[in-house]
Amino acid sequence: MFYQQDFDVIVIGGGHAGTEAAMASARMGASTLLLTHSIETLGQMSCNPAIGGIGKGHLVKEIDALGGVMAKAIDLAGIQFRTLNSSKGPAVRATRAQADRTLYRTAVRNMLENQENLTLFQQSCDDLIIENERVTGVVTQMGLKFRAKTVVLTVGTFLGGTIHIGLENYKGGRAGDPPSIALADKLRAMPFRVDRLKTGTPARLDARTLDFSVMQKQAGDTPLPVFSFMGNVEQHPEQIPCYITHTNEQTHDIIRSGLDRSPMYTGVIEGVGPRYCPSIEDKITRFADKNSHQIFVEPEGLNSVEVYPNGISTSLPFDVQMALVRSIKGFENAHIIRPGYAIEYDFFDPRDLKQTLETKFVKGLFFAGQINGTTGYEEAGAQGLIAGANAALQVQQKDALSLGRDQAYMGVLIDDLATMGTKEPYRMFTSRAEYRLLLREDNADLRLTEIGRSIGLVDDERWAAFEAKIEQVEREKQRLASTWIHPGHVAADDINHLLKTPISKEHSLEELIRRPELNYETLMKVAQLGPGLDDLKAAEQVEIQIKYAGYIARQLEDIAKSQRHENALIPIDFDYSKISGLSNEVVAKLSDARPETLGKASRISGITPAAISLLLVYLKKHD
Ligand code: FAD
């Protein structure tokens, strides 16, 4: 039976990719259906209760700049906020917040339920309807069919999911949720390249059985950071501390003694795990010389006794988990509420995707999130937003949204995946971006909000706030550039107190802010010069734009140089063997990856600049 209403976009899966995808397409005016296993688990955090961090925080700010959900939800659900790398340059500063899981889910669900053009439906999706190489709908577990012009698949770790605890294993999508077996089988019959990855999570502990007095307390930052460009501190719930403890030699001995029953070390798990979020058994094996590893003891919520011991993810048997947990300082009497486990799942080779996240083999079908080989809520959310927007744009017959590596971490993420693929769960780092100085958290709105507005992702309220901010920043920068201080100026003495070398000739305030010992805030405290902007975000922008102007200009020049040929198109069915001078290895790699542009071809590992020049010459000659 077909459902009575047809949709423009169907999003399958209500995790982090799915909620951003569904909200994006609905914001853009496309009639959207979000089909998910359970309405209760919309926006559920499968693993650590935290959003942001280095590289990840940048993605969250970008999602927010495009009108997305994640930053707004964490502002309503964050119980500890910090700015990481706060003493370093603005490019690598990153916001991170500990979340109350329940508040986070509630915030996401509220936004979904109040979004125009969005319909929610609870059922498992078991099949896709494909006609003439184009997706035209989906089939649910109870046989109900939905028609749609485009479909975004965001089913996370659920495809063929197998949960491992020691040598025991069973089918599951994550603890407490069913796997997607029927859908996985259907997808495996399609021409996509599929492989297995693995991820894991620690045991959850009962706070009432822990001794926090012997652990190190870690409070959040003051002033409290805010995630959304539209947010404010008053939205944050009560703030509570986290704690730190450590593993020790005894813990490591217990783990080593359990390795013969570890699914990872006995070959039961074949999928590759996340390099940057390894299990504790991985850590003590890989870093055998270290006799202690740090554990962040993170509360799961304001009204929950559950605690997340971040750093001891494990799939060891339960008796080993008990012993290892109880060997840790402060955990001697710990009760485990939920055992730790690992999960193995199917993922698709992201090289089978276009830059828009549409699959190369089935028109109108988009993939986003963990199924593309990534790990993390933020990476999933970023892809979800881009896939949802592109699904809507395709229906509206408008140009696709594709962000460059110089525009956004989202661009870096998707370009890395679609060009190079991944052999292990991919997570974002600032080091993955070559134009870090431009892609800062603080300017995500300046980079992206106008783009979002032009395709309908950004609402009137955000747009008005954005325009007001830009105007303030520009007006203030002009004032600073045109206010001159000379040695006899009334403010000169006050300024000289702040400087290493006193003013000896005329300087604009803009020039003075560039001096390392001065900043905007201090200068504005000098009588006659201030008070300056009271909007702290606008003030921060003025300072960064002035202080880093030279570096930013240089990075823009680099981009212009490399972009001259970046977007030169390569036909999808191009026969690389026709180019004389290319090695067999290069021909094989290019034929395998099928890059859409010369820029993408140049980033495939093993593709030399010489090979790129040959390709460029050939393409120009045969244009
Ligand atoms: P998910 O959040 O998994 O959402 C998938 C959604 O799809 C769910 O709502 C599900 O119910 C729904 N769904 C699935 N199949 C169907 C179907 N057939 N029909 C309808 N709905 C369906 N990330 C880290 O950054 N670090 C970690 O250490 C880490 N460890 C993890 C450990 C475990 C055990 C798990 C499960 C995840 C872990 N993650 C970790 C990953 C993090 O949870 C994911 O990256 C993130 O949730 C992915 O978002 P997603 O939207 O792609 O998928």
Boltz pocket constraint, residues with backbone or C-beta under 6 A from the ligand:
constraints:
  - pocket:
      binder: B
      contacts: [[A, 12], [A, 13], [A, 14], [A, 15], [A, 16], [A, 17], [A, 18], [A, 35], [A, 36], [A, 37], [A, 38], [A, 41], [A, 42], [A, 44], [A, 45], [A, 46], [A, 47], [A, 48], [A, 123], [A, 124], [A, 125], [A, 126], [A, 154], [A, 155], [A, 156], [A, 157], [A, 158], [A, 159], [A, 173], [A, 174], [A, 175], [A, 177], [A, 178], [A, 179], [A, 180], [A, 183], [A, 199], [A, 200], [A, 201], [A, 274], [A, 277], [A, 341], [A, 342], [A, 343], [A, 368], [A, 369], [A, 370], [A, 371], [A, 374], [A, 375], [A, 376], [A, 377], [A, 380], [A, 381]]
      max_distance: 6.0
